[in-house]
Amino acid sequence: MNPERKYDVILAPWITEKSTEGSEHNQFTFKVARGSTKVEIKSGIEELFGVTVTKVNTINMRGKIKRFRGRLGKRAAYKKAIVTIAEGQSIDITTGI
């Protein structure tokens, strides 16, 4: 993978109540680029955080249609990845990269 591409693939950590519960089971959730593959996500996480990734699950989230002041609008679509890392390793997503 191109060294600059790893910063383009992993956009941000996804911090919610559900993703925080997953961190207890070595699962971490990230917002990733829509065109990225599981192999790119795996190598990007391994290079950025120095951990061993065992599994990558991806989800394409459609943008919801919402009303704002009586007009229809649409939220942007995005992709997120749930990454499982090896036992005994951890990622501190609260610190900057």
C-alpha positions in Angstrom: 0.0 0.0 0.0 1.1 3.5 -0.8 2.3 5.2 2.4 0.0 8.2 1.8 -3.0 6.0 1.1 -3.2 4.6 4.6 -4.1 8.1 5.8 -6.7 8.4 3.1 -8.3 5.0 3.9 -8.8 5.5 7.7 -10.8 8.7 8.2 -11.7 8.7 11.9 -12.6 6.5 14.9 -16.3 5.9 15.3 -17.0 6.5 19.0 -20.5 5.5 20.1 -21.9 3.5 23.1 -22.0 0.3 21.0 -18.5 0.7 19.6 -17.2 1.3 23.1 -18.7 -2.0 24.3 -17.0 -3.7 21.3 -13.6 -2.4 22.5 -13.9 -4.8 25.5 -13.8 -7.7 22.9 -10.9 -6.2 20.9 -13.2 -4.7 18.3 -12.7 -1.1 17.2 -14.9 0.8 14.8 -13.5 3.3 12.2 -15.1 5.5 9.5 -13.3 4.6 6.3 -13.2 5.8 2.7 -16.1 4.6 0.6 -13.8 3.0 -2.0 -11.5 1.2 0.4 -11.3 -2.6 0.5 -10.9 -4.9 3.5 -7.2 -5.5 2.6 -6.5 -1.8 2.5 -8.3 -1.3 5.8 -6.3 -4.1 7.4 -2.9 -2.9 6.3 -3.8 0.7 7.2 -4.7 -0.2 10.7 -1.7 -2.4 11.2 0.7 0.3 9.9 -0.9 3.2 11.8 -1.4 1.6 15.2 1.2 -1.3 15.1 -1.2 -4.1 15.9 -2.2 -7.4 14.3 -5.6 -7.4 12.7 -7.4 -10.7 12.7 -10.7 -9.7 11.1 -12.3 -6.8 9.2 -16.1 -6.3 8.8 -17.4 -3.4 6.6 -20.8 -1.7 6.4 -22.0 0.7 3.7 -24.4 3.1 5.4 -26.8 4.9 3.2 -27.6 8.5 3.7 -31.0 9.1 5.4 -33.6 11.4 3.9 -34.4 14.1 6.5 -36.6 17.3 6.6 -35.1 20.7 7.4 -37.5 23.6 7.6 -40.1 21.7 5.5 -37.6 20.9 2.7 -36.3 17.4 2.0 -32.6 16.9 2.3 -30.3 13.9 2.3 -27.4 13.0 4.6 -24.2 11.8 3.1 -23.5 8.1 2.7 -20.5 6.7 4.5 -18.7 3.4 5.1 -17.5 2.1 8.5 -15.3 -0.8 9.4 -15.3 -3.0 12.5 -11.8 -4.2 13.1 -10.9 -7.1 15.4 -7.3 -7.2 16.6 -5.3 -10.0 18.2 -5.8 -10.9 21.8 -3.7 -8.9 24.2 -3.3 -5.9 22.0 -5.1 -2.6 22.2 -5.6 0.7 20.3 -5.8 4.0 22.1 -8.2 5.9 19.8 -8.4 8.9 22.1 -4.9 10.1 21.2 -4.1 11.7 17.8 -2.3 9.9 15.0 
